[in-house]
Amino acid sequence: MDDKEKKTEGEETKEEAPTKTAPATEDSDDGKTPKEKSPLEEAKEINAKKEELLNREEKLMERKEKLEAARIVGGQTEAGQTSEPKEETPKEYAARIEKEISEGKHDN
């Protein structure tokens, strides 16, 4: 027998034994079910989702800034937009009424 053909019984069993692997599921790549994810994997997924949301928010902010700049530069007016009426304080009301009376615009 050649040296190649001389194998110990231990080597033969190692080569012949099939490797056992867990069946893969559709939910994960490593064969684990979603419930068996390590905290590190969960943290990485959460971090990836947060980064994606931040990127989307940054893009939206850029678009808003460009639209506002275009509105300002374009000379668009605020026509058609309602402004909230300013509430007068009692002192401002009294001063306005006194001014109107002194100018003769207010009849009692």
WOFEN-V784518 format. One record per backbone hydrogen bond with DSSP energy under -1.0 kcal/mol. NH is the residue of the N-H (numbers start at 0). CO is the residue of the C=O. E is the energy in kcal/mol with one decimal. If there is no record, write none. Layout:
# WOFEN-V784518
nh->(NH/NH)
co->(CO/CO)
e->(E/E)
This chain:
# WOFEN-V784518
nh->(5/6/11/12/13/14/15/16/35/36/41/42/43/44/45/46/47/48/49/50/51/52/53/54/55/56/57/58/59/60/61/62/63/64/65/66/67/68/69/70/71/72/73/75/80/92/93/94/95/96/97/98/99/100/101/102/104/105)
co->(1/4/7/8/9/10/11/12/32/33/37/38/39/40/41/42/43/44/45/46/47/48/49/50/51/52/53/54/55/56/57/58/59/60/61/62/63/64/65/66/67/68/69/70/77/88/89/90/91/92/93/94/95/96/97/98/99/99)
e->(-1.2/-1.1/-1.8/-1.9/-1.5/-2.0/-2.0/-1.7/-1.8/-1.0/-2.3/-2.4/-2.2/-2.2/-2.5/-2.6/-2.4/-2.2/-2.4/-2.5/-2.1/-2.3/-2.5/-2.3/-2.2/-2.5/-2.6/-2.1/-2.2/-2.4/-2.3/-2.1/-2.5/-2.6/-2.4/-2.5/-2.6/-2.6/-2.5/-2.1/-2.4/-2.8/-2.3/-1.7/-1.9/-2.5/-2.4/-2.4/-2.2/-2.5/-2.5/-2.0/-2.4/-2.5/-2.5/-1.7/-2.4/-1.0)
